[in-house]
Amino acid sequence: MPIIEFSERDIKRGIIVTPAWYRMRIDEVGEKLSKDGRSTNYVVDGTILKNADDGTEQFAGVPVSWNFNSKAPGFMVGYFQSFGQEVTAGSRFELGNTIAKELDVYVENDTYENRLINRVNHKYRVPKTVAA
């Protein structure tokens, strides 16, 4: 029988956070074909560092993942703007350049396949200084 080992990240992945603005570090980005095979999903994996408004660390270390889709690049405008980029028609950005950077992301709750999940609904802002 296989032996299963859990990392701290594996365990924290199931934690449902209180909806709020969180300071997030981008850990990985990638891409995969959409379910219907007609577009590409750009996958972003981040880790919560702290509550972006009050600095509390109750949910520090909780990983959160979300997607952008190649058919709707407009949802990425706020993401790149939160890193100080000016996004105009014809702008081009390398998603991989956001790895290891921090931004503020609004994480809300939603249901998926009858279970509660953390959801990023494309609300981003430039990080501001908050209490530690």
PyMOL commands that set and color helices and strands:
alter all, ss='L'
color gray80, all
select helices_A, chain A and resi 8-12+73-81+95-98
alter helices_A, ss='H'
color red, helices_A
select strands_A, chain A and resi 20-33+40-51+63-69+102-112+115-125
alter strands_A, ss='S'
color yellow, strands_A
deselect
rebuild
show_as cartoon
